[in-house]
């Protein structure tokens, strides 16, 4: 009898707790989930305030007031109706009042929900979200990377480079074509990894490893131009440059990809550098190009030249990805700040037994990483010729600069030959991209030298950057203990 009594008490207690829990959920409670509007804009821009909210109340939500405000300015409100949202259901929204940027500095956008079904929202702690909008007044050069998936065995693939040459490059000079070979003697393991992640058929290609609009990642060559039109005006958060110095006497090759952030950026970003080669040819099925256009007339330059095409010249062939298929991690922090610089640096031995250096190019890349390959876009790229001279990226104003001794102890001599009088800025940059010292010097026409006091520097590698006008050169310096 006592056991039955205790069981009844337990059941009553459970029902009491459940009833109390249910009663604690308000009937009218809407919550902001996210603001989807961009986190940066330029003076004069206008954009739509959009995002997601949800119904947290027990009553079915049929209408809501959506509000936004910049700093302490005017409040913009509108009523969104025609809904039938039960508890926990989310809803997308776009506010009809566009935000027009009339500020030169960063500002805070506040978005909130109110008056669910015309009633008071009974829980205000989840009503509001805020987002800092960074105002951008400088725009770095942005290049779009086209990764062509191709192979000597693919009879339709010769149209890819021709499409790029005739229809894309003249209209979009900010595009860069690279050829990822698969199934032939020019294929590399990293390229195969990228192809396996995005490509389902040949010929095709990725545009910045994105799927704009209704296009897939690996899109047909006929869709390239339309996809590029959709992405051409996209903004990049970084300025990207590629520097290199090839020593022909030792075949040592120094390669540096340098990025400067112009806004704060959060996310897993990685740096990479592709080595490309033009005019790649060989013998056998691994190089001779199958040509389905041999008996067709739609691409005249491929008509009647045979299939396979013996001795075919393959251009823009990716020979190596120095940062692997997904880029080098650990260089850029998860939260990069405006004005910070980061450098991907490699010194390698050029494979002169395989590569003809006069046909080699570099493509520096900054790319995002995510556990899901569908969210690994390329943010910017830069193509650069190999510097075969005796200096590091020789410019019109300055001839090659050099530093000696290198490695250095307490003092190094910076020597250069200047073509005009003026001023130059010297920056000492460590491997994390931080400028540890910066100063200006007066320059004169002719050869001159400048002493660098390195006594207080920690042992390690540094970059010495010299800038005069639009000319810039960087050399690497090793500091001993």
ROBA-860481 format. One line per field, with one value per residue (C-alpha): residue in three letters; chain; z, y, x. Coordinates in pm, 1 decimal, m for minus. Example, Ala and Ser with C-alpha at 12.3 -4.5 7.8 and 13.67 -1.06 7.14 Angstrom:
BEGIN
torba: c(Ala  Ser)
rotor: c(A  A)
c3: c(780.0  714.0)
c2: c(m450.0  m106.0)
c1: c(1230.0  1367.0)
***
This chain:
BEGIN
torba: c(Unk  Unk  Unk  Unk  Unk  Unk  Unk  Unk  Unk  Unk  Unk  Unk  Unk  Unk  Unk  Unk  Unk  Unk  Unk  Unk  Unk  Unk  Unk  Unk  Unk  Unk  Unk  Unk  Unk  Unk  Unk  Unk  Unk  Unk  Unk  Unk  Unk  Unk  Unk  Unk  Unk  Unk  Unk  Unk  Unk  Unk  Unk  Unk  Unk  Unk  Unk  Unk  Unk  Unk  Unk  Unk  Unk  Unk  Unk  Unk  Unk  Unk  Unk  Unk  Unk  Unk  Unk  Unk  Unk  Unk  Unk  Unk  Unk  Unk  Unk  Unk  Unk  Unk  Unk  Unk  Unk  Unk  Unk  Unk  Unk  Unk  Unk  Unk  Unk  Unk  Unk  Unk  Unk  Unk  Unk  Unk  Unk  Unk  Unk  Unk  Unk  Unk  Unk  Unk  Unk  Unk  Unk  Unk  Unk  Unk  Unk  Unk  Unk  Unk  Unk  Unk  Unk  Unk  Unk  Unk  Unk  Unk  Unk  Unk  Unk  Unk  Unk  Unk  Unk  Unk  Unk  Unk  Unk  Unk  Unk  Unk  Unk  Unk  Unk  Unk  Unk  Unk  Unk  Unk  Unk  Unk  Unk  Unk  Unk  Unk  Unk  Unk  Unk  Unk  Unk  Unk  Unk  Unk  Unk  Unk  Unk  Unk  Unk  Unk  Unk  Unk  Unk  Unk  Unk  Unk  Unk  Unk  Unk  Unk  Unk  Unk  Unk  Unk  Unk  Unk  Unk  Unk  Unk  Unk  Unk  Unk  Unk  Unk  Unk  Unk  Unk  Unk  Unk  Unk  Unk  Unk  Unk  Unk  Unk  Unk  Unk  Unk  Unk  Unk  Unk  Unk  Unk  Unk  Unk  Unk  Unk  Unk  Unk  Unk  Unk  Unk  Unk  Unk  Unk  Unk  Unk  Unk  Unk  Unk  Unk  Unk  Unk  Unk  Unk  Unk  Unk  Unk  Unk  Unk  Unk  Unk  Unk  Unk  Unk  Unk  Unk  Unk  Unk  Unk  Unk  Unk  Unk  Unk  Unk  Unk  Unk  Unk  Unk  Unk  Unk  Unk  Unk  Unk  Unk  Unk  Unk  Unk  Unk  Unk  Unk  Unk  Unk  Unk  Unk  Unk  Unk  Unk  Unk  Unk  Unk  Unk  Unk  Unk  Unk  Unk  Unk  Unk  Unk  Unk  Unk  Unk  Unk  Unk  Unk  Unk  Unk  Unk  Unk  Unk  Unk  Unk  Unk  Unk  Unk  Unk  Unk  Unk  Unk  Unk  Unk  Unk  Unk  Unk  Unk  Unk  Unk  Unk  Unk  Unk  Unk  Unk  Unk  Unk  Unk  Unk  Unk  Unk  Unk  Unk  Unk  Unk  Unk  Unk  Unk  Unk  Unk  Unk  Unk  Unk  Unk  Unk  Unk  Unk  Unk  Unk  Unk  Unk  Unk  Unk  Unk  Unk  Unk  Unk  Unk  Unk  Unk  Unk  Unk  Unk  Unk  Unk  Unk  Unk  Unk  Unk  Unk  Unk  Unk  Unk  Unk  Unk  Unk  Unk  Unk  Unk  Unk  Unk  Unk  Unk  Unk  Unk  Unk  Unk  Unk  Unk  Unk  Unk  Unk  Unk  Unk  Unk  Unk  Unk  Unk  Unk  Unk  Unk  Unk  Unk  Unk  Unk  Unk  Unk  Unk  Unk  Unk  Unk  Unk  Unk  Unk  Unk  Unk  Unk  Unk  Unk  Unk  Unk  Unk  Unk  Unk  Unk  Unk  Unk  Unk  Unk  Unk  Unk  Unk  Unk  Unk  Unk  Unk  Unk  Unk  Unk  Unk  Unk  Unk  Unk  Unk  Unk  Unk  Unk  Unk  Unk  Unk  Unk  Unk  Unk  Unk  Unk  Unk  Unk  Unk  Unk  Unk  Unk  Unk  Unk  Unk  Unk  Unk  Unk  Unk  Unk  Unk  Unk  Unk  Unk  Unk  Unk  Unk  Unk  Unk  Unk  Unk  Unk  Unk  Unk  Unk  Unk  Unk  Unk  Unk  Unk  Unk)
rotor: c(A  A  A  A  A  A  A  A  A  A  A  A  A  A  A  A  A  A  A  A  A  A  A  A  A  A  A  A  A  A  A  A  A  A  A  A  A  A  A  A  A  A  A  A  A  A  A  A  A  A  A  A  A  A  A  A  A  A  A  A  A  A  A  A  A  A  A  A  A  A  A  A  A  A  A  A  A  A  A  A  A  A  A  A  A  A  A  A  A  A  A  A  A  A  A  A  A  A  A  A  A  A  A  A  A  A  A  A  A  A  A  A  A  A  A  A  A  A  A  A  A  A  A  A  A  A  A  A  A  A  A  A  A  A  A  A  A  A  A  A  A  A  A  A  A  A  A  A  A  A  A  A  A  A  A  A  A  A  A  A  A  A  A  A  A  A  A  A  A  A  A  A  A  A  A  A  A  A  A  A  A  A  A  A  A  A  A  A  A  A  A  A  A  A  A  A  A  A  A  A  A  A  A  A  A  A  A  A  A  A  A  A  A  A  A  A  A  A  A  A  A  A  A  A  A  A  A  A  A  A  A  A  A  A  A  A  A  A  A  A  A  A  A  A  A  A  A  A  A  A  A  A  A  A  A  A  A  A  A  A  A  A  A  A  A  A  A  A  A  A  A  A  A  A  A  A  A  A  A  A  A  A  A  A  A  A  A  A  A  A  A  A  A  A  A  A  A  A  A  A  A  A  A  A  A  A  A  A  A  A  A  A  A  A  A  A  A  A  A  A  A  A  A  A  A  A  A  A  A  A  A  A  A  A  A  A  A  A  A  A  A  A  A  A  A  A  A  A  A  A  A  A  A  A  A  A  A  A  A  A  A  A  A  A  A  A  A  A  A  A  A  A  A  A  A  A  A  A  A  A  A  A  A  A  A  A  A  A  A  A  A  A  A  A  A  A  A  A  A  A  A  A  A  A  A  A  A  A  A  A  A  A  A  A  A  A  A  A  A  A  A  A  A  A  A  A  A  A  A  A  A  A  A  A  A  A  A  A  A  A  A  A  A  A  A  A  A  A  A  A  A  A  A  A  A  A  A  A  A  A  A  A  A  A  A  A  A  A  A  A  A  A  A  A  A  A  A  A  A  A  A)
c3: c(0.0  89.1  m245.1  m439.4  m247.2  m327.8  m697.4  m710.7  m547.5  m806.0  m1099.6  m963.2  m912.9  m1273.8  m1413.7  m1186.1  m1311.8  m1677.4  m1628.7  m1462.0  m1745.7  m2010.0  m1826.8  m1819.4  m2201.1  m2301.0  m2561.1  m2750.9  m2794.0  m3120.0  m3138.7  m3384.5  m3514.4  m3748.4  m3957.7  m4309.7  m4451.3  m4547.4  m4281.1  m4494.8  m4730.4  m4899.0  m4867.9  m5099.0  m5107.2  m5042.2  m4933.8  m4804.6  m4436.2  m4422.5  m4178.9  m3991.8  m3690.4  m3522.9  m3308.0  m2953.4  m2814.7  m2779.4  m2987.7  m3367.5  m3506.1  m3789.2  m3801.7  m3655.9  m3660.6  m3795.3  m3706.1  m3784.1  m3678.8  m3749.7  m3433.7  m3267.7  m3593.0  m3740.5  m3663.1  m3971.0  m3903.0  m4110.5  m4044.1  m4191.0  m4204.6  m4376.6  m4165.3  m3983.0  m3764.2  m3481.1  m3197.0  m3298.5  m3669.6  m3844.5  m4111.2  m4351.6  m4397.7  m4611.2  m4484.0  m4758.0  m4636.8  m4774.8  m4577.1  m4754.2  m4624.7  m4552.0  m4311.2  m4355.5  m4045.1  m3915.4  m3766.8  m3575.2  m3733.4  m3482.2  m3591.3  m3367.6  m3366.3  m3174.5  m3129.6  m3225.7  m3341.5  m3221.6  m2863.6  m2628.8  m2667.9  m2326.5  m2345.0  m2458.7  m2404.3  m2746.3  m2951.2  m3076.5  m3268.0  m3355.5  m3625.5  m3689.1  m4054.4  m4163.7  m4402.7  m4682.4  m4866.8  m5052.4  m5287.9  m5358.3  m5695.5  m5706.4  m5947.4  m6020.7  m6044.3  m6304.2  m6237.5  m6555.4  m6505.4  m6810.7  m6946.6  m7263.4  m7293.3  m7297.9  m7656.9  m7568.5  m7334.7  m7596.5  m7609.3  m7252.3  m7324.2  m7645.8  m7463.6  m7207.1  m7469.1  m7691.6  m7465.4  m7113.4  m7096.0  m7333.5  m7129.1  m6783.6  m6769.9  m6392.9  m6447.7  m6414.2  m6582.5  m6438.5  m6575.4  m6333.3  m6525.4  m6437.9  m6575.1  m6780.6  m6730.9  m6618.1  m6326.1  m5969.6  m5644.4  m5503.8  m5828.2  m5822.6  m5466.1  m5578.3  m5883.3  m5675.5  m5439.7  m5703.6  m6052.4  m6181.1  m6554.7  m6814.7  m6954.6  m6673.5  m6424.6  m6092.3  m6057.9  m5725.3  m5599.3  m5562.9  m5699.6  m5790.8  m5851.4  m5994.4  m6125.2  m5978.9  m5857.2  m6165.0  m6444.0  m6819.1  m7009.5  m7177.2  m6837.1  m6726.1  m6855.3  m6701.7  m6365.5  m6376.2  m6448.7  m6122.7  m5920.0  m6093.2  m5853.2  m5536.6  m5272.5  m5134.3  m4782.1  m4876.7  m5107.2  m5240.0  m5395.7  m5509.3  m5492.9  m5603.5  m5654.2  m5864.1  m5826.5  m6156.5  m6026.5  m5745.8  m5873.2  m5537.4  m5565.4  m5298.4  m5325.0  m5104.0  m5108.3  m4909.4  m4797.8  m4633.9  m4471.6  m4540.1  m4305.6  m3994.3  m4099.7  m3903.2  m4035.2  m4128.0  m4415.0  m4575.2  m4821.3  m5122.4  m5433.8  m5757.6  m5992.2  m6355.4  m6675.0  m7034.9  m7356.7  m7184.0  m7438.9  m7455.7  m7636.2  m7593.5  m7461.3  m7147.1  m7354.7  m7703.1  m7694.7  m7805.4  m8031.1  m8101.1  m8302.6  m8570.1  m8784.9  m8672.7  m8788.4  m8474.2  m8362.6  m8694.0  m8545.2  m8416.7  m8741.8  m8946.7  m8726.1  m8610.2  m8311.2  m8105.6  m8166.9  m8142.5  m7980.4  m7844.4  m7627.5  m7293.6  m7121.2  m6761.4  m6632.1  m6250.3  m6162.5  m5785.4  m5513.5  m5255.3  m4984.5  m5080.7  m5220.4  m4932.0  m4854.1  m4572.7  m4230.2  m3926.2  m4099.8  m4069.2  m3727.7  m3703.8  m3633.8  m3869.3  m3815.5  m4060.9  m4145.7  m4057.3  m4298.4  m4335.4  m4553.6  m4703.2  m4770.0  m4935.0  m5056.2  m5294.1  m5547.2  m5895.2  m6084.5  m6388.4  m6510.3  m6551.1  m6579.4  m6835.9  m6613.8  m6896.7  m6919.8  m6545.8  m6368.5  m6009.6  m5881.3  m5519.7  m5357.2  m5037.9  m4972.0  m4697.7  m4526.6  m4380.6  m4285.1  m4567.4  m4909.3  m5030.3  m4817.3  m4925.8  m5163.5  m5302.4  m5193.8  m5417.8  m5648.8  m5821.2  m6115.0  m6136.4  m6376.0  m6249.3  m6164.6  m6350.2  m6286.3  m6007.1  m5785.0  m5609.1  m5829.4  m5995.3  m6054.7  m6276.0  m5997.0  m5798.1  m5935.8  m5734.6  m5366.9  m5170.5  m4807.2  m4675.8  m4479.6  m4487.2  m4235.9  m4024.2  m3671.5  m3529.4  m3845.9  m4209.8  m4510.0  m4740.0  m5083.2  m5387.5  m5705.0  m5739.7  m6062.6  m5905.3  m5587.6  m5338.0  m5022.7  m4949.5  m4667.4  m4502.9  m4314.3  m4115.1  m4108.2  m3913.1  m4034.8  m3876.6  m4089.9  m3808.2  m3884.4  m3602.8  m3730.0  m3991.4  m4098.7  m4399.1  m4573.7  m4831.6  m5156.6  m5421.8  m5780.2  m5809.2  m5588.1  m5212.5  m4900.2  m4559.0  m4232.3  m4046.0  m3673.3  m3609.7  m3262.8  m3079.7  m3317.6  m3203.7  m3399.2  m3698.1  m4045.9  m4147.4  m4458.0  m4541.2  m4755.4  m4939.0  m5096.7  m5314.3  m5497.0  m5659.5  m5656.2  m5391.0  m5327.3  m5053.1  m4952.5  m4690.7  m4409.4  m4158.9  m3814.0  m3617.6  m3238.4)
c2: c(0.0  233.8  154.4  248.2  572.5  662.9  584.3  814.6  1093.6  1046.2  1059.6  1370.0  1533.7  1463.0  1605.3  1906.7  1972.2  1931.7  2163.5  2420.6  2390.2  2439.7  2735.6  2903.5  2926.4  3251.7  3251.8  3544.8  3534.9  3594.1  3573.6  3699.9  3418.1  3589.6  3899.8  3794.3  4136.9  4189.6  4296.4  4566.4  4843.2  5157.3  5514.5  5553.1  5180.0  5058.3  4707.6  4509.0  4424.4  4055.0  3768.7  3496.2  3502.7  3229.5  3178.0  3081.3  3121.3  2864.4  3065.9  3029.7  3336.8  3509.7  3853.2  4038.7  4385.7  4388.5  4687.4  4812.0  5109.6  5242.7  5362.2  5598.9  5703.0  5661.4  5339.1  5157.9  4926.4  4715.1  4449.8  4103.8  3908.9  3608.6  3359.9  3044.4  2963.6  2718.1  2704.4  2677.3  2737.2  2981.6  3239.1  3439.6  3809.6  4105.6  4453.3  4679.0  4982.0  4956.5  5085.3  5367.1  5408.1  5775.1  5724.3  5720.2  5509.5  5173.6  5169.4  4935.7  4790.6  4681.3  4455.5  4341.5  4188.6  4320.2  4286.4  3921.3  3897.0  4257.0  4153.6  4245.2  4018.6  3853.0  3779.2  4067.9  3904.7  3733.1  4009.1  4195.3  4131.3  4381.8  4373.2  4603.5  4711.2  4798.1  5091.8  5022.5  5313.4  5122.8  4831.6  4587.7  4424.5  4109.5  3825.9  3529.5  3183.2  2936.5  2582.3  2382.5  2007.1  1849.9  1553.4  1448.0  1164.6  1406.2  1478.6  1777.1  1937.7  2141.0  2385.1  2505.4  2712.7  2845.4  2952.2  3130.1  3299.8  3420.7  3475.7  3537.7  3693.0  3986.2  4074.6  3981.9  4048.4  3990.1  3614.8  3354.1  3012.4  2710.8  2356.2  2065.7  1749.5  1414.7  1070.2  1163.3  1214.5  1576.6  1494.2  1558.3  1414.5  1750.9  1834.5  1497.3  1569.3  1896.5  1732.9  1447.2  1699.9  1907.6  1755.2  1502.3  1524.2  1652.2  1908.1  2143.1  2382.3  2560.4  2937.0  3034.6  2693.7  2832.4  2742.4  3079.7  3089.1  2762.4  2652.7  2349.0  2368.8  2191.3  2379.5  2337.6  2565.4  2720.5  2845.4  3004.6  3353.1  3375.4  3257.7  3507.3  3788.3  3700.2  3715.1  3989.1  4265.4  4061.6  4221.2  4070.9  4149.3  4132.6  4279.3  3996.9  4009.0  3746.4  3796.6  3555.3  3536.5  3262.2  3203.4  3043.7  2943.9  2725.6  2668.5  2794.5  2966.4  3190.8  3238.0  3466.4  3525.6  3841.1  3942.1  4267.2  4279.5  4590.5  4488.8  4273.2  3916.4  3606.8  3254.1  2984.7  3139.9  2973.8  3072.7  2880.5  2911.0  2715.0  2659.6  2661.6  2568.9  2659.1  2468.5  2129.6  1853.7  1493.4  1166.7  900.5  893.8  1083.8  1398.0  1354.9  1526.1  1342.7  1580.9  1526.5  1849.1  1697.4  1614.8  1909.9  2271.0  2459.4  2523.2  2567.9  2571.8  2217.6  2087.7  1846.5  1847.4  1489.6  1290.9  1242.3  1557.4  1445.7  1699.2  1905.9  2201.4  2216.2  2556.4  2671.3  2320.2  2306.5  2142.5  2187.7  2328.5  2444.2  2468.8  2146.4  2133.4  2333.0  2583.5  2623.7  2655.5  2829.6  3149.6  3362.8  3371.0  3297.9  3665.8  3880.7  4255.4  4541.6  4648.4  4315.0  4139.4  3767.5  3591.8  3243.2  3182.6  2889.1  2828.7  2533.1  2381.9  2442.3  2115.6  2222.8  1862.6  1878.1  2247.0  2503.5  2808.1  3050.8  2893.6  2893.1  3117.4  3149.5  3196.3  3309.9  3223.4  3299.3  3044.5  2962.1  2625.8  2440.3  2077.2  2077.0  2115.2  2309.6  2604.9  2649.3  2947.5  3126.2  3491.3  3628.2  3523.2  3683.5  3558.7  3642.3  3569.4  3415.8  3672.1  3547.9  3858.1  3889.4  4087.1  4038.1  4173.0  4451.1  4770.5  5074.8  5309.8  5078.3  4823.6  4506.6  4553.6  4320.4  4267.3  4144.7  3965.7  3718.2  3551.7  3858.4  3916.8  4270.4  4480.2  4433.8  4656.3  4730.8  4820.3  4940.5  5141.5  5420.7  5592.3  5912.5  6122.4  6082.7  5902.7  5533.1  5348.2  5052.3  4789.9  4495.6  4218.3  3893.9  3559.9  3621.8  3934.4  4184.0  4497.8  4519.3  4834.9  5100.0  5415.7  5643.8  5729.2  5990.2  5838.4  5984.3  5892.1  5620.6  5348.9  5385.0  5175.6  5190.5  5019.7  4817.4  4768.5  4409.4  4369.1  4373.3  4133.8  3782.8  3501.9  3390.3  3490.5  3835.7  4020.7  4360.4  4556.6  4873.5  5091.5  5397.1  5536.5  5240.2  5029.6  4765.1  4502.5  4243.6  4041.3  3773.0  3807.7  3545.1  3668.6  3456.8  3439.7)
c1: c(0.0  284.1  455.4  140.5  117.5  479.1  425.8  123.0  327.3  607.2  365.2  196.6  538.3  646.3  324.4  361.7  718.1  613.7  318.3  540.0  795.9  527.7  381.5  725.0  730.1  561.0  286.6  441.9  818.6  1007.2  1387.9  1649.8  1871.5  2115.8  2182.6  2281.7  2369.9  2737.8  2984.7  3147.5  3038.8  3166.9  3040.9  2742.8  2661.4  2308.9  2216.9  1922.0  1889.8  1811.0  1837.0  1649.6  1417.7  1214.5  906.9  1000.7  647.8  371.1  122.8  131.0  310.1  122.2  287.4  585.2  745.5  1103.3  1321.3  1671.7  1879.7  2229.8  2405.4  2151.0  1985.2  1638.1  1447.8  1312.7  1018.8  785.2  523.3  575.6  253.7  97.9  293.4  190.7  491.4  456.5  708.5  1078.6  1010.8  1247.2  1168.3  1387.4  1323.1  1429.3  1350.8  1204.8  1404.6  1756.7  2052.1  2237.6  2591.9  2659.2  2950.1  3326.0  3386.7  3266.9  2917.4  2687.9  2374.1  2108.6  1820.7  1536.1  1188.0  886.4  509.5  449.8  86.8  47.0  118.0  401.2  703.4  733.3  1107.8  1326.4  1667.3  1658.5  1493.9  1802.7  2125.0  2397.8  2662.9  2957.2  2970.2  3323.1  3344.3  3590.3  3749.9  4023.5  3974.1  4255.1  4289.4  4080.9  4148.5  3922.9  4079.4  3952.5  4072.5  4019.6  3978.6  4137.3  4331.9  4512.8  4258.7  3960.4  3861.0  3640.9  3895.5  4090.9  3799.3  3865.3  4179.3  4024.5  3707.4  3921.2  4138.7  3853.3  3551.1  3677.6  4023.3  3941.8  3631.9  3758.9  4134.4  4123.9  4084.2  4358.5  4336.6  4517.9  4495.8  4450.0  4531.7  4379.1  4449.8  4756.3  5129.7  5080.4  4850.1  4971.1  4834.8  4717.3  4539.3  4363.9  4247.4  4086.4  3927.2  3784.4  3625.8  3445.2  3444.1  3190.7  3265.4  3510.1  3563.6  3469.3  3621.6  3578.9  3544.7  3705.7  3583.2  3233.4  2891.9  2737.1  2364.2  2235.8  2575.3  2756.1  3115.7  3246.8  3072.2  3090.8  3325.7  3020.7  2900.2  3226.9  3154.7  2806.0  2937.0  3223.1  2976.3  2800.5  3123.9  3320.5  3220.2  3270.6  3487.0  3808.4  3933.3  4302.4  4559.2  4775.8  5121.9  5369.8  5747.2  6015.1  6387.9  6545.1  6920.3  7024.7  7367.3  7229.1  6870.5  6746.8  6412.3  6263.3  5887.5  5677.0  5301.9  5222.5  4872.1  4761.3  4417.0  4211.3  3927.8  3894.8  3820.2  3726.7  3765.8  4015.5  4213.6  4513.0  4784.3  4904.5  5115.1  5070.7  5364.3  5245.0  5424.6  5341.0  5422.4  5435.7  5474.7  5586.3  5530.5  5267.8  4913.2  5010.0  5072.8  4921.4  4581.6  4267.8  4070.6  3700.5  3696.8  3918.4  3613.0  3399.3  3389.1  3276.2  3638.0  3825.6  4174.4  4118.9  3968.6  4175.7  4486.2  4446.6  4334.9  4535.2  4737.8  5099.6  5330.6  5039.5  5146.5  4963.5  4961.1  4904.2  4971.9  4976.7  5308.7  5294.8  5071.0  5323.9  5057.3  4884.1  4528.7  4376.9  4652.6  4903.8  4744.9  4890.6  5002.5  4688.0  4511.5  4140.7  4078.0  4286.2  4284.5  4280.0  4635.3  4796.5  5030.8  5101.5  5356.9  5371.7  5741.4  5911.7  6264.8  6284.3  6517.0  6376.7  6327.4  6521.4  6536.1  6156.2  6069.6  6177.2  6207.0  6134.8  5786.5  5714.2  5461.6  5344.9  4990.4  4956.8  4625.8  4437.5  4165.1  3917.2  3899.9  3605.1  3547.4  3292.0  3460.0  3155.0  3270.6  3631.5  3619.0  3923.3  3920.1  4194.0  4475.5  4773.3  4978.8  5347.9  5631.3  5952.0  6217.9  6524.8  6736.4  6992.3  6758.2  6429.3  6149.4  6350.0  6154.6  6195.3  6302.1  6527.7  6765.6  6820.9  6878.6  7100.8  7193.7  7524.9  7642.0  7354.8  7322.8  7393.3  7518.6  7499.5  7489.0  7385.4  7445.2  7151.7  7285.0  7090.8  7131.5  6874.6  6771.2  6640.7  6644.7  6363.1  6256.7  6226.2  6052.3  6227.1  6025.0  6160.8  5898.9  5911.7  5774.9  5433.5  5393.9  5450.7  5651.1  5906.3  6076.0  5994.0  6176.7  6239.8  6565.6  6659.8  6778.3  7006.6  7065.0  7324.8  7461.9  7427.4  7423.1  7259.5  7357.3  7093.6  7145.6  7033.3  7181.7  6847.0  6670.7  6591.1  6752.1  6547.0  6432.6  6311.3  6198.3  6348.0  6101.9  6203.7  5933.1  5983.8  5681.2  5505.2  5821.9  5868.8  6135.6  6170.1  6474.2  6500.7  6754.7  6865.4  6972.9  7220.1  7233.7)
***
